[in-house]
């Protein structure tokens, strides 16, 4: 039986991806934001590891509009 990963103990790779999301969101929203930041955000947000983590976080995540 495969043990389910604990979303409250993310892997180093997931932490790097989440950090990338935060930094590129800040850059995109800054006065000098660039289209590259949006492309990177779209790419990382659709990464399978990020999507699984968001789903696993359940009630701890904001409800999408």
C-alpha positions, 0 to 999 in steps of 0.5 A: 500500500502506498502511503499518501503524502502529507500536504503539511510536509511538502517535498523540497521540489514542491516548496521550490515550485510554491516559492516560484509561484509567489515570486513570479506573482509579485513580479507580475503585479509589480510596475515592471511585471513582464509577460514571462512572469504570467507564462511561468505562473501558468506553467507552475500552477499546472504542474501535477505536483502543485495540483495534487498538493492544492487538492490535498490541502482541501479546506485549508485552501481558498474556495475558487470563485 
